[in-house]
Amino acid sequence: MNFLPVCLNIENAGIVVVGGGKAAEQKLKTLLLYTQKILVCAPEIRRSIELLPVTLLRQSYKEEVLEGARLVYACTDDSAINRQIALDARRRYILACVADDPEFCDFVSPAIYKKENMSVAVSSNAQDVRRSLAWRDRIAAELGDEVCRS
């Protein structure tokens, strides 16, 4: 796999995160640095996610939740559902990221350091996430900042 690093304007893009657990929360922390137009769909949602400035839809995944989305993150604990979400998204020409399954992703989320209007993204093409995080943290330390752990 070889992912191209790009910067997308998602300020007004519809983003759907399917899942209400730890993986979803990690994605949301990064996404919220750039937009609040996010729909979270899951039958059970962590309390910490409930406190975030996102729209909550407490239900199991149905393809209709993708209506109007430009990006979708499949973050459930069920790999079959995550893959179905990716297939549904592709049929609708929506880019999909499947948590912990890079072979099924149209894009992957890099480790991001953001300060004001500057962003640095570190990616390992989903091969070594811990190393990406370590590089990001070294960049932040070099600039004299701490990193928001996301």
Backbone as a printed PyTorch tensor [residue, N CA C, xyz], in Angstrom:
tensor([[[  0.8400,  -1.1790,   0.0000],
         [  0.0000,   0.0000,   0.0000],
         [  0.8810,   1.2370,   0.0000]],

        [[  0.4300,   2.2210,  -0.7180],
         [  1.1740,   3.4660,  -0.7980],
         [  0.1670,   4.6080,  -0.8470]],

        [[ -0.0360,   5.2710,   0.2800],
         [ -1.0170,   6.3410,   0.3930],
         [ -0.3640,   7.6930,   0.1160]],

        [[ -1.0370,   8.5370,  -0.6480],
         [ -0.5700,   9.8770,  -0.9580],
         [ -1.0010,  10.8380,   0.1430]],

        [[ -0.0490,  11.5310,   0.7910],
         [ -0.4480,  12.5310,   1.7830],
         [ -1.0780,  13.7340,   1.0740]],

        [[ -2.2690,  14.1050,   1.4690],
         [ -2.9560,  15.2730,   0.9190],
         [ -3.6170,  16.0380,   2.0570]],

        [[ -3.9250,  17.2780,   1.7940],
         [ -4.6720,  18.0820,   2.7630],
         [ -6.0400,  18.3580,   2.1430]],

        [[ -7.0850,  17.9410,   2.8270],
         [ -8.4420,  18.1150,   2.3440],
         [ -9.1390,  19.2310,   3.1040]],

        [[ -9.9290,  20.0120,   2.4060],
         [-10.7660,  21.0090,   3.0530],
         [-12.0310,  20.2910,   3.5420]],

        [[-12.1100,  20.0680,   4.8390],
         [-13.2700,  19.3690,   5.3970],
         [-14.1190,  20.2730,   6.2800]],

        [[-13.8370,  21.5640,   6.2390],
         [-14.5450,  22.4980,   7.1230],
         [-16.0610,  22.3710,   7.0070]],

        [[-16.5710,  22.2240,   5.7910],
         [-18.0100,  22.1060,   5.5860],
         [-18.4110,  20.7710,   4.9760]],

        [[-17.5030,  19.8230,   4.9860],
         [-17.7810,  18.5010,   4.4280],
         [-18.5480,  17.6660,   5.4460]],

        [[-19.4480,  16.8480,   4.9770],
         [-20.1390,  15.9250,   5.8710],
         [-19.2310,  14.7470,   6.1800]],

        [[-19.0180,  14.5010,   7.4550],
         [-18.1820,  13.3790,   7.8720],
         [-19.0120,  12.4810,   8.7730]],

        [[-18.9480,  11.1810,   8.5020],
         [-19.6660,  10.2000,   9.3050],
         [-18.6510,   9.2880,   9.9680]],

        [[-18.7960,   9.1200,  11.2720],
         [-17.9980,   8.1690,  12.0320],
         [-18.9680,   7.1200,  12.5510]],

        [[-18.7750,   5.8750,  12.1090],
         [-19.6460,   4.7910,  12.5610],
         [-18.8940,   4.0310,  13.6470]],

        [[-19.4440,   4.0840,  14.8420],
         [-18.8250,   3.4600,  16.0010],
         [-18.7980,   4.4670,  17.1330]],

        [[-18.9060,   3.9700,  18.3470],
         [-18.9550,   4.8620,  19.4960],
         [-17.9440,   4.5360,  20.5620]],

        [[-16.8810,   3.8190,  20.1880],
         [-15.8880,   3.3960,  21.1640],
         [-14.5770,   4.1530,  21.0720]],

        [[-13.5210,   3.5060,  21.5530],
         [-12.2060,   4.1390,  21.6470],
         [-11.6560,   4.5430,  20.2770]],

        [[-11.7570,   3.6700,  19.2850],
         [-11.2350,   3.9910,  17.9480],
         [-11.9470,   5.2150,  17.3770]],

        [[-13.2540,   5.2720,  17.5300],
         [-14.0210,   6.4230,  17.0500],
         [-13.5840,   7.6880,  17.7750]],

        [[-13.3960,   7.5960,  19.0730],
         [-12.9920,   8.7610,  19.8500],
         [-11.6370,   9.2930,  19.3890]],

        [[-10.7060,   8.4130,  19.1030],
         [ -9.3900,   8.8420,  18.6220],
         [ -9.5160,   9.5870,  17.2980]],

        [[-10.3060,   9.0760,  16.3800],
         [-10.5080,   9.7530,  15.0950],
         [-11.1800,  11.1080,  15.3080]],

        [[-12.1570,  11.1480,  16.1830],
         [-12.8860,  12.3980,  16.4350],
         [-11.9850,  13.4880,  16.9830]],

        [[-11.0580,  13.1440,  17.8660],
         [-10.1580,  14.1470,  18.4310],
         [ -9.3680,  14.8420,  17.3320]],

        [[ -8.9300,  14.0920,  16.3510],
         [ -8.1970,  14.6910,  15.2330],
         [ -9.1360,  15.4730,  14.3300]],

        [[-10.2590,  14.8940,  13.9660],
         [-11.1980,  15.5680,  13.0690],
         [-11.6740,  16.9020,  13.6380]],

        [[-11.8730,  16.9520,  14.9360],
         [-12.3830,  18.1740,  15.5630],
         [-11.3790,  19.3290,  15.5400]],

        [[-10.1430,  19.0480,  15.1780],
         [ -9.1730,  20.1260,  14.9710],
         [ -9.4950,  20.9060,  13.6960]],

        [[-10.3150,  20.2980,  12.8210],
         [-10.5700,  20.8660,  11.4990],
         [-12.0380,  21.1420,  11.1910]],

        [[-12.9520,  20.4910,  11.8670],
         [-14.3790,  20.6750,  11.5910],
         [-15.2120,  20.1650,  12.7560]],

        [[-16.4520,  20.6370,  12.8160],
         [-17.4090,  20.0970,  13.7800],
         [-18.6170,  19.5010,  13.0680]],

        [[-18.5610,  19.4520,  11.7550],
         [-19.6850,  18.8990,  10.9900],
         [-19.5120,  17.3820,  10.8850]],

        [[-19.7400,  16.7230,  12.0180],
         [-19.4860,  15.2840,  12.1260],
         [-20.7080,  14.6020,  12.7190]],

        [[-21.0940,  13.5150,  12.0890],
         [-22.1750,  12.6660,  12.5920],
         [-21.5610,  11.3790,  13.1250]],

        [[-21.8810,  11.0370,  14.3660],
         [-21.4430,   9.7820,  14.9690],
         [-22.6520,   8.8670,  15.0580]],

        [[-22.5220,   7.6850,  14.4650],
         [-23.6210,   6.7150,  14.4430],
         [-23.1880,   5.4460,  15.1630]],

        [[-23.8990,   5.1040,  16.2290],
         [-23.6270,   3.8730,  16.9700],
         [-24.7600,   3.6380,  17.9620]],

        [[-25.0820,   2.3800,  18.2270],
         [-26.1300,   2.1130,  19.2230],
         [-25.6670,   2.4590,  20.6390]],

        [[-24.3610,   2.3100,  20.8940],
         [-23.7910,   2.6650,  22.2000],
         [-22.6400,   3.6260,  21.9650]],

        [[-22.6430,   4.7290,  22.7120],
         [-21.6420,   5.7730,  22.5230],
         [-21.0040,   6.1120,  23.8640]],

        [[-19.6700,   6.1200,  23.8940],
         [-18.9390,   6.4650,  25.1160],
         [-19.3620,   7.8360,  25.6280]],

        [[-19.3590,   7.9650,  26.9180],
         [-19.7220,   9.2390,  27.5490],
         [-18.7890,  10.3610,  27.0720]],

        [[-17.5160,  10.0630,  26.9180],
         [-16.5530,  11.0810,  26.4860],
         [-16.8650,  11.5800,  25.0710]],

        [[-17.4250,  10.7290,  24.2260],
         [-17.8350,  11.1530,  22.8780],
         [-19.0960,  12.0090,  22.9700]],

        [[-19.9920,  11.6470,  23.8730],
         [-21.2300,  12.4200,  24.0450],
         [-20.9460,  13.8770,  24.3830]],

        [[-19.8120,  14.1460,  25.0020],
         [-19.4490,  15.4980,  25.4120],
         [-18.8170,  16.3180,  24.2860]],

        [[-18.5180,  15.6880,  23.1780],
         [-17.8740,  16.3770,  22.0580],
         [-18.9090,  17.1220,  21.2120]],

        [[-18.4900,  18.1760,  20.5020],
         [-19.4200,  18.9400,  19.6600],
         [-19.6820,  18.2620,  18.3170]],

        [[-20.3560,  17.1200,  18.3900],
         [-20.7160,  16.3410,  17.2050],
         [-22.1990,  15.9900,  17.2820]],

        [[-22.7580,  15.5770,  16.1580],
         [-24.1450,  15.1190,  16.1320],
         [-24.1570,  13.6240,  16.4090]],

        [[-25.0180,  13.1960,  17.3180],
         [-25.0940,  11.7880,  17.6970],
         [-26.3510,  11.1440,  17.1200]],

        [[-26.1940,   9.9550,  16.5730],
         [-27.3040,   9.1630,  16.0720],
         [-27.1810,   7.7880,  16.7200]],

        [[-28.0290,   7.5340,  17.7240],
         [-27.9470,   6.2830,  18.4830],
         [-28.7400,   5.1840,  17.7860]],

        [[-28.0480,   4.5380,  16.8560],
         [-28.6630,   3.4100,  16.1510],
         [-27.5650,   2.5720,  15.5160]],

        [[-27.9100,   1.3660,  15.1430],
         [-26.9950,   0.5230,  14.4020],
         [-26.8020,   1.1050,  13.0080]],

        [[-25.7030,   0.7380,  12.3810],
         [-25.3880,   1.2510,  11.0540],
         [-26.4380,   0.8550,  10.0210]],

        [[-26.8440,   1.8330,   9.2360],
         [-27.6770,   1.6320,   8.0560],
         [-27.0760,   2.5070,   6.9700]],

        [[-27.0530,   2.0330,   5.7430],
         [-26.4010,   2.7540,   4.6530],
         [-26.8960,   4.1940,   4.5170]],

        [[-28.1240,   4.4590,   4.8900],
         [-28.7030,   5.8020,   4.7540],
         [-27.9310,   6.8660,   5.5280]],

        [[-27.1840,   6.4830,   6.5790],
         [-26.4430,   7.4860,   7.3520],
         [-25.3270,   8.1230,   6.5240]],

        [[-24.9890,   7.5200,   5.4080],
         [-23.9260,   8.0510,   4.5490],
         [-24.4150,   9.1730,   3.6410]],

        [[-25.7200,   9.3780,   3.5830],
         [-26.2980,  10.4160,   2.7220],
         [-25.6480,  11.7710,   2.9830]],

        [[-25.0720,  12.3560,   1.9470],
         [-24.4730,  13.6770,   2.0470],
         [-23.0490,  13.7000,   2.5910]],

        [[-22.4880,  12.5490,   2.9190],
         [-21.1300,  12.5020,   3.4760],
         [-20.0770,  12.5910,   2.3720]],

        [[-18.9200,  13.1300,   2.7400],
         [-17.7610,  13.1290,   1.8360],
         [-16.6790,  12.1830,   2.3280]],

        [[-16.6640,  11.9520,   3.6510],
         [-15.7180,  11.0170,   4.2610],
         [-16.4710,  10.1600,   5.2680]],

        [[-16.0640,   8.8940,   5.3700],
         [-16.6460,   8.0310,   6.3870],
         [-15.5300,   7.2430,   7.0670]],

        [[-15.6610,   7.1270,   8.3830],
         [-14.7360,   6.3430,   9.1920],
         [-15.5250,   5.1690,   9.7740]],

        [[-15.0950,   3.9570,   9.4600],
         [-15.7260,   2.7520,  10.0030],
         [-14.9170,   2.3230,  11.2180]],

        [[-15.4880,   2.5090,  12.3930],
         [-14.7630,   2.2840,  13.6530],
         [-15.5260,   1.3580,  14.5910]],

        [[-16.2390,   0.4000,  14.0580],
         [-16.9590,  -0.5260,  14.9390],
         [-16.0160,  -1.6440,  15.3690]],

        [[-16.4740,  -2.4790,  16.2770],
         [-15.6830,  -3.6260,  16.7240],
         [-15.9080,  -4.8470,  15.8380]],

        [[-16.6760,  -4.6870,  14.7720],
         [-17.0360,  -5.7990,  13.8930],
         [-16.4320,  -5.5720,  12.5020]],

        [[-15.4260,  -6.3770,  12.1470],
         [-14.7370,  -6.1610,  10.8740],
         [-15.6540,  -6.3560,   9.6740]],

        [[-16.6410,  -7.2300,   9.7690],
         [-17.5760,  -7.4300,   8.6640],
         [-18.4270,  -6.1720,   8.4410]],

        [[-18.8870,  -5.5670,   9.5180],
         [-19.6640,  -4.3230,   9.3950],
         [-18.7670,  -3.2040,   8.8560]],

        [[-17.5460,  -3.1070,   9.3620],
         [-16.6240,  -2.0840,   8.8720],
         [-16.3960,  -2.2190,   7.3670]],

        [[-16.2110,  -3.4310,   6.9070],
         [-15.9950,  -3.6460,   5.4700],
         [-17.2590,  -3.3270,   4.6710]],

        [[-18.4170,  -3.6300,   5.2260],
         [-19.6750,  -3.2850,   4.5440],
         [-19.8240,  -1.7730,   4.4280]],

        [[-19.4530,  -1.0630,   5.4810],
         [-19.5000,   0.4030,   5.4540],
         [-18.6150,   0.9170,   4.3230]],

        [[-17.4060,   0.3650,   4.1990],
         [-16.4860,   0.7880,   3.1340],
         [-17.0760,   0.5030,   1.7520]],

        [[-17.6740,  -0.6540,   1.5800],
         [-18.2890,  -0.9970,   0.2890],
         [-19.4510,  -0.0570,  -0.0320]],

        [[-20.2820,   0.2050,   0.9690],
         [-21.4100,   1.1320,   0.7700],
         [-20.9050,   2.5260,   0.4030]],

        [[-19.8510,   2.9560,   1.0830],
         [-19.2850,   4.2880,   0.8170],
         [-18.7530,   4.3650,  -0.6110]],

        [[-18.0380,   3.3640,  -1.0390],
         [-17.4600,   3.3770,  -2.3950],
         [-18.5470,   3.4350,  -3.4610]],

        [[-19.6370,   2.7240,  -3.2380],
         [-20.7480,   2.7730,  -4.2010],
         [-21.3020,   4.1830,  -4.3240]],

        [[-21.1650,   4.9540,  -3.2600],
         [-21.6650,   6.3310,  -3.2420],
         [-20.5500,   7.3450,  -3.5410]],

        [[-19.3670,   6.8660,  -3.9060],
         [-18.2150,   7.7290,  -4.2090],
         [-17.7900,   8.5600,  -3.0050]],

        [[-17.8450,   7.9290,  -1.8380],
         [-17.4090,   8.5410,  -0.5890],
         [-16.1150,   7.8340,  -0.1730]],

        [[-15.1100,   8.6080,   0.2060],
         [-13.8590,   8.0130,   0.6800],
         [-14.0770,   7.3890,   2.0580]],

        [[-13.5020,   6.1930,   2.2410],
         [-13.6990,   5.4660,   3.4930],
         [-12.3740,   5.1010,   4.1460]],

        [[-12.3690,   5.1920,   5.4740],
         [-11.2430,   4.7480,   6.2910],
         [-11.7800,   3.6870,   7.2450]],

        [[-11.2010,   2.5000,   7.1750],
         [-11.6350,   1.4040,   8.0320],
         [-10.5990,   1.2080,   9.1310]],

        [[-10.9870,   1.4740,  10.3630],
         [-10.0700,   1.3730,  11.4980],
         [ -9.4500,  -0.0150,  11.5600]],

        [[ -8.1470,  -0.0470,  11.6880],
         [ -7.3790,  -1.2810,  11.8570],
         [ -7.4810,  -2.2400,  10.6710]],

        [[ -7.7980,  -1.7350,   9.4820],
         [ -7.8780,  -2.5830,   8.2870],
         [ -7.4460,  -1.7650,   7.0630]],

        [[ -6.1590,  -1.3800,   6.9910],
         [ -5.7110,  -0.4730,   5.9370],
         [ -5.9390,  -0.9890,   4.5270]],

        [[ -5.9720,  -2.2900,   4.3420],
         [ -6.1940,  -2.8250,   3.0000],
         [ -7.5880,  -2.4940,   2.4740]],

        [[ -8.4960,  -2.1400,   3.3600],
         [ -9.8570,  -1.7970,   2.9640],
         [-10.0880,  -0.2850,   2.9610]],

        [[ -9.0170,   0.4880,   3.1550],
         [ -9.1200,   1.9470,   3.2460],
         [ -8.8720,   2.6340,   1.9110]],

        [[ -9.6070,   3.7100,   1.6750],
         [ -9.2940,   4.6170,   0.5750],
         [ -8.2590,   5.6360,   1.0440]],

        [[ -8.2080,   5.8750,   2.3480],
         [ -7.2440,   6.7930,   2.9440],
         [ -6.9760,   6.3320,   4.3650]],

        [[ -5.8690,   6.7710,   4.9130],
         [ -5.5540,   6.4990,   6.3130],
         [ -5.3070,   7.8330,   7.0060]],

        [[ -5.4870,   7.8410,   8.2960],
         [ -5.2800,   9.0570,   9.0820],
         [ -3.8430,   9.0940,   9.5860]],

        [[ -3.1180,  10.1530,   9.2600],
         [ -1.7470,  10.2580,   9.7630],
         [ -1.7410,  10.7390,  11.2150]],

        [[ -0.5710,  10.6840,  11.8220],
         [ -0.3690,  11.3090,  13.1280],
         [ -0.1910,  12.7960,  12.8510]],

        [[ -0.9930,  13.6340,  13.4900],
         [ -1.0120,  15.0610,  13.1500],
         [ -0.5720,  15.9280,  14.3180]],

        [[  0.2670,  16.8900,  13.9940],
         [  0.6070,  17.9690,  14.9110],
         [  0.0410,  19.2320,  14.2810]],

        [[ -0.7860,  19.9740,  15.0330],
         [ -1.4090,  21.1890,  14.5080],
         [ -1.2060,  22.3260,  15.4900]],

        [[ -0.7640,  23.4520,  14.9450],
         [ -0.6520,  24.6660,  15.7440],
         [ -1.0430,  25.8260,  14.8390]],

        [[ -2.1000,  26.5300,  15.2710],
         [ -2.6530,  27.6430,  14.4950],
         [ -2.9730,  27.1640,  13.0790]],

        [[ -2.4190,  27.8190,  12.0490],
         [ -2.7650,  27.4140,  10.6820],
         [ -1.7670,  26.4240,  10.0820]],

        [[ -0.8630,  25.8970,  10.9050],
         [  0.1410,  24.9490,  10.4220],
         [ -0.2020,  23.5330,  10.8990]],

        [[ -0.0540,  22.5810,   9.9820],
         [ -0.2630,  21.1740,  10.3150],
         [  0.8930,  20.3570,   9.7550]],

        [[  1.3290,  19.3840,  10.5280],
         [  2.3330,  18.4350,  10.0690],
         [  1.7240,  17.0490,  10.2230]],

        [[  1.7370,  16.3010,   9.1330],
         [  1.1790,  14.9490,   9.1550],
         [  2.3030,  13.9400,   8.9410]],

        [[  2.3210,  12.9050,   9.7740],
         [  3.3260,  11.8570,   9.6600],
         [  2.6000,  10.5490,   9.3920]],

        [[  2.9740,   9.9110,   8.2880],
         [  2.3160,   8.6650,   7.9060],
         [  3.3430,   7.5720,   7.6400]],

        [[  2.9690,   6.3660,   7.9610],
         [  3.7970,   5.1940,   7.6730],
         [  3.0700,   4.2710,   6.6980]],

        [[  2.1130,   4.8280,   5.9430],
         [  1.2720,   4.0090,   5.0610],
         [  0.5700,   2.8990,   5.8420]],

        [[  0.1970,   3.2170,   7.0770],
         [ -0.5310,   2.3020,   7.9650],
         [  0.2830,   1.0670,   8.3470]],

        [[  1.5980,   1.1590,   8.2450],
         [  2.4460,   0.0150,   8.5620],
         [  3.0470,   0.0760,   9.9660]],

        [[  3.2220,   1.2990,  10.5090],
         [  3.8820,   1.4420,  11.8010],
         [  3.3330,   2.6790,  12.5160]],

        [[  2.1270,   2.5410,  13.0350],
         [  1.4290,   3.6680,  13.6590],
         [  2.2220,   4.2350,  14.8330]],

        [[  2.7820,   3.3870,  15.6510],
         [  3.5380,   3.8720,  16.8240],
         [  4.7380,   4.7230,  16.3990]],

        [[  5.3890,   4.3290,  15.3460],
         [  6.5230,   5.1080,  14.8550],
         [  6.0510,   6.4700,  14.3320]],

        [[  4.9170,   6.4870,  13.6410],
         [  4.3590,   7.7540,  13.1670],
         [  4.0700,   8.6820,  14.3400]],

        [[  3.4870,   8.1350,  15.3880],
         [  3.1910,   8.9360,  16.5800],
         [  4.4780,   9.4520,  17.2320]],

        [[  5.4980,   8.6120,  17.2750],
         [  6.7720,   9.0160,  17.8620],
         [  7.4140,  10.1450,  17.0500]],

        [[  7.3660,  10.0470,  15.7460],
         [  7.9150,  11.1140,  14.8950],
         [  7.1440,  12.4140,  15.1200]],

        [[  5.8160,  12.3140,  15.1610],
         [  4.9980,  13.5000,  15.4030],
         [  5.3770,  14.1530,  16.7310]],

        [[  5.5290,  13.3370,  17.7520],
         [  5.8720,  13.8480,  19.0720],
         [  7.2580,  14.4940,  19.0810]],

        [[  8.1980,  13.9490,  18.3150],
         [  9.5370,  14.5470,  18.2130],
         [  9.4630,  15.9030,  17.5260]],

        [[  8.6270,  16.0130,  16.5150],
         [  8.4420,  17.3020,  15.8320],
         [  7.8880,  18.3330,  16.8150]],

        [[  6.8850,  17.9420,  17.5640],
         [  6.2890,  18.8580,  18.5510],
         [  7.3150,  19.2670,  19.5940]],

        [[  8.1000,  18.3190,  20.0790],
         [  9.1140,  18.6170,  21.0880],
         [ 10.1690,  19.5680,  20.5230]],

        [[ 10.5410,  19.3540,  19.2720],
         [ 11.5250,  20.2290,  18.6190],
         [ 11.0150,  21.6670,  18.5470]],

        [[  9.7010,  21.8140,  18.3950],
         [  9.0870,  23.1340,  18.3290],
         [  8.7270,  23.6710,  19.7150]],

        [[  9.0490,  22.8810,  20.7510],
         [  8.8050,  23.3350,  22.1150],
         [  7.3640,  23.1900,  22.5630]],

        [[  6.6220,  22.3230,  21.9190],
         [  5.2140,  22.1330,  22.2660],
         [  4.9460,  20.7090,  22.7200]],

        [[  3.8430,  20.5590,  23.4540],
         [  3.3460,  19.2350,  23.7590],
         [  2.3010,  18.8870,  22.7150]],

        [[  2.0770,  17.6260,  22.5330],
         [  1.1190,  17.1740,  21.5250],
         [ -0.1490,  16.6970,  22.1960]],

        [[ -1.2710,  17.0490,  21.6020],
         [ -2.5580,  16.4890,  22.0210],
         [ -2.5600,  15.0310,  21.5990]],

        [[ -2.6480,  14.1260,  22.5220],
         [ -2.6010,  12.6900,  22.1940],
         [ -3.8990,  12.2710,  21.5290]],

        [[ -3.8160,  12.0130,  20.2400],
         [ -5.0090,  11.5660,  19.5040],
         [ -4.6630,  10.4040,  18.6260]]])
